[in-house]
Amino acid sequence: MTHDPKALRNAFGAFATGVTVITTRQPDGTPRGFTANSFTSVSLDPALLLVCLAKTAHSAEVFAEAPHFAVNILAQDQKAVSGLFASRAPDKFDHCAWSPGPADMPLVDGALAQFTCARHQLVDAGDHLILIGRVEHFAAAEGQPLGYFRGNYFSIGIEKDLAEAAAATKGSRLGAVLACNNGVLLRDEGGQLRLPLAPEPTLDSLTAKLASLGLSPEIDFVYATFDDRTTGGHAVYYHGQVSGTLPPGFRIVPLADLAQAQVANPAEAQMLARYADDFRNGSFSIYHGTESTGQTRQIGA
């Protein structure tokens, strides 16, 4: 079966990704690099990752033969770096802040994460080469990633700003659905259960509050945003995970028990029932509407 290449590319573009810059050195030591969003972690033991390289790419031969290469995951403020390495400019590294890292690999300054790899395997795959690397060194920093969806960049940081602006109105709240050990973290107030809420309607105050309780949250994306007519404000709930020793006044409710749990707030109860369904289906969605009715939009597995 033949496919329209443009339509197929657009369909592939429905999968939102991060953005990376792949770097190496050619035999004479000159640094080389290109932008790629076809990056995937492969294995933890051994530590392997892969990137896909078009055979028609200007640097294909260099990367196919290089004994080492590096993957730089770009942060949300590095859109210009992505554009630079997506171009055919001959002097890319003259216009980008970078440093030599392990194996003398060029590492982009300010990247969210950096992996230095030895070539593990090169796989011929149609019009691309799959370059599998064995991770020898890596580093990661705090921050938000640069995203790419349907040919356009997006920023989780912008999403955060918009969510917090909506939550800042009078009567509003900001909370989170946090997964832990096949369940969800809930506050237990005398048998009445509630989702964790931020002291102030900002994500930073929520994570700081949880950290002060000895918990380590990892926030992924906005899971629900709705007008709450009972308070006259706006509600924003994030999705994420949490780890750490359970503090007093909190409990983990198993996924199988969420639908029957004594959740004090009806909107939160409805949200948790949806979360349990999403988890079982392996595909999460974002809710938008009011505290009782609205629409969901699937965002992926």
Buried (B, 14 or more C-beta within 10 A) or exposed (E): EEEEEEEEEEEEBEEEBBBBBBBBBBEEEEBBBBBBBBBEEBEEEEBBBBBBBBEEBEBBEBBBEBEBBBBBBBBBEBBEBBEBBBEEEEEBBEEBEBEEBBBEBBBBEBBBBBBBBEBBEBEEEEEBBBBBBBBBBBEEEEBBBBBBEEEEBBBBBEBBEEBBEBBBEEEBBBBBBBBBEEBBBBBBEEEEBBBBBBEBBBBEBBBBBBEEBEBEBEBBBBBBBBBBEEBEBBBBBBBBBBEBEBEEEBBBBEBEEBEEBEBBBEBBBBBBBBBBBBBEEEEBBBBBEEBEEBEBEEBEE
